[in-house]
Structures are given as C-alpha cells and as structure tokens.
Amino acid sequence: MSYIENKVVAITGASSGIGEATARLLAENGAQIVLGARRTDRLEKLAAEITGAGGKAVFTKLDVTNAASVQDFIDFAISSFGKLDVLYSNAGVMPLSMMTSRKVDEWNRMIDVNIRGVLNGIAAALPVFEQQGFGHFINTASIGAHVVVPTGAVYCATKYAVWAISEGLRQESETTRVTTICPGVVETELGHDITEETSKGALNAFRKIALSPDAIARGVCYAIDQPDDVDVNEVIIRPTRSAF
C-alpha cells in the first residue's frame, strides 16, 4: 500500500535540483504536486512533463522570502486540489565565503531564504494542518546542520536553525508530522551564486563525490510514505565516500 498516492504535496524551490527530482518521483507515485519557485518558465516545463507522463501538477510563481507570496502559494495549492497534505520547504541558497570577506549582503540573503523562507511556510500552512487535523512539514536542512566547515559558517548556521525550528515544531504538535532532510554534497545549482573564487574551487572539489538529486528525492518519498502514526523526524543522506 502506498501512502503517497493522492496526497497533495507543495514544493518550494521546485524549478531545479532536489525540488525538481522530488516532484517527478512523487508524481510517479501518485501524488498531486504543487510547484513553486521564481523561475516560472522552468516550472511550466516541469508541470507539462509531469502531466504528459500521466501525473498531476500545477505551478505558480513563489518568493519564499515574502510572507504574502508564501500564503498565496498555500492558498493556490488548496484551491487547486482541495487540501494540502505536505509542504516541502526546499528553497535555499549557499553563497559560501570566509567570514573575513564580510559579505554581509550574502549573509542576509541566506538568512532570508533559508530561515525566513521556512518560517513563512510554517506560518502559512500550520493553521491549515491544525484545522484539518493532519499535515506534514518537510524542511531541507543540510549536513551543514551537523558539521561546520570553513567558508560555511553562516550557511551552516542557517541550516542548524532549520533543524532547530523543525525539532521545536515537532515537539509542539501531536497531529502534524515534521521531517528534516539533511543532504550531504549533491550535484545541484546550490552554490552557483558563490562570489569568492577560493570557495568556488573548494565546492567543485567536494562535488567530485556528489550524489544525484534523485537520492534525496527518495529520502523525501520515504518520509511521506509512512502511516499517519509514523513520523520520520530526520533523514541524513550523504555519499558513502564522504567524511562529512
């Protein structure tokens, strides 16, 4: 028996990488997918491919740093499919840099997307889940929530915050499931916005053993595909060869 079939799953950061791979895999397993991101051209193409393969998917533009935009996203999901079972807050940025570089604008961007984006999702979806009496938050943190590395201090701090917020939310709710996904190095666009050359080089070297986004998508599916009384609280997924 599949517990994924017919569930409505809203995914932020769905235009590429982990979000895209998760949308495809969940749709293949019978979920109804709501895609959200800033790049609507990519969302339109992805939704068309999912529906062309027999799945169900809709899309809308989304800025996770804007609370009103996130609320519209949740409302769109419910108006499209009549309910919301899962909110997967996956959007994130990772402009790594040394602290001495003082890239304050980049620090603030990580705080806005990685932390406030998750909080905006909780604020919008939690009343829906409480009224329904069921729901599932899945939040992408990182192995960086557990391990801090040079150039990653602020990024790791934002991902630890995601872990802490998720754990606190889990403890407070008896009806809503909460899962934190902590990927190791994955071959995605994450880090494309790095402006410090030494940090770019370090990430490129690290990615020689990177996982595909499909590996993370399978972890998300595992968490969703459980009976209602089972809450998979955290999934850490990293390459076998990785020391971190």
ABEGO torsion letter per residue (X at the ends): XBAABGBBBBBBGAABEAAAAAAAAAAAAGBBBBBBBABAAAAAAAAAAAAAAGBBBBBBBBBAABAAAAAAAAAAAAAAAGBBABBBBABBBBBBBBAAAGBAAAAAAAAAAAAAAAAAAAAAAAAAAAAAGBEBBBBBBEAAAABBBBGAAAAAAAAAAAAAAAAAAAAABAABBBBBBBBBBBBBABGAABABAAAAAAAAAAAAABBBAAAAAAAAAAAABBBAABBBABBBBBBAABAX
